């Protein structure tokens, strides 16, 4: 799943000529707008004859920005849905006093055959 997510999201997403860096789990750069993603859980999804046949993988995609991030969230949802991921919800919009960044998490799931 990690390699699939790296292909879908790449190293950056461009929105209105702004290059937004994308990193797995932790961003170590210096941009004030960036995206991180991580696989949060994988659970059994389908069993037959006491064997696991499929699992459900959940991924969180976190958006951090000093500005409005609605266009970023829309592009992430477009990309994930185009690759057969199901959007399962967003966190509330939050503000981190320490970093001065707004952030939001978008969660997606996908069935994976074993």
N, C-alpha and C positions, 0 to 999 in steps of 0.2 A: 504494500500500500504506500509506503514512503516514496518509492520511485514513481508511482503513479501521481502522487501529490506534487512531487518535484516537477514533473512534466506539466501538469495542469497549471500550477502557480508560477513556476519558473523562479528566476532570481530577482525579478522585478515585474511590476505591473505599471503600465503607463496610463494615466488618467489626465486628460487636458494638458498634455505635454509635461506632466510631472512624473518623474520616474520614482516609483515607490519600491524600496527594497523589500524582499521577501526572504525570511529565514525560518529554518526548522527550529522550534523550541525557543531559541534565544537570539535576539538581534544584538550584535556587538558594534554596529556602526554608529554614525553621528547624526543621521538624518532625524528630523523631528516627526516625520510621518513614515511609518513602516508597518509591515505585516509579519506576524509570526504564526506558525501552525504546529499542531502536535496531534498525534493519534492518542486519544484519551482512554479508549477501552475497546476490547474485542470480546464479544460474547457469542456463545453458541446460538445459531439461528435455525438450523434444521438438522434433525437426527433421524437415522433409520437403521434398524437392526443393530442398535447400540453403538452406532458409529456417527461421528460428526461429519456432516456433508457440507454444511455452509456455516459461516459466521457473519455477524453484523459488526462492522467496524465503525466507530464514531471518531470524528475529528473536530477539533476546535480551531477556528481561524480567528486570531485576534488582530484587531485594527487599532493602531495608536496614531494620534494626530493632534496637532495644535488647531486644526481647522475642522470644518464639517467633513464627515467621512461617509456620507450617504452614497455618493457616486462610487466610492471604493467598495462598499458593501454590495451595491448593485452589480458591479463587475465580478466580484468574487462569486456571488450567487449564480450569475450567468454562466461562468466557467464551470462551476461544480455541477450544476444541473445539466449542462451540455455533455458532461462525462458520467452521467447516470448516478450522481450523488443526490440524495434526498435531503433537502433543508429541513431541519427539525426544530429550529428556533434560534432566537438571538437573546443575548443577555440584555440587561438594562444598560442604558448608556451611562458611563461613569466618568469621573474626573479624578486623576491622581495628583494630589497636592504636591508631592515631592518632585515629580517630573514635569508637572504643568501640562500633561497630555490627557486628552479625552481618549477613551477606549471603549470598545464594544467587541463582543465575541459572537461569531456566527458558528452554529453547530450543524454538521452534516453526518449522514450515515449512508453506508453502502453494504450490500450483501456480497460476501466473497466466498466463492466455492473452494472447498478444501482440496 
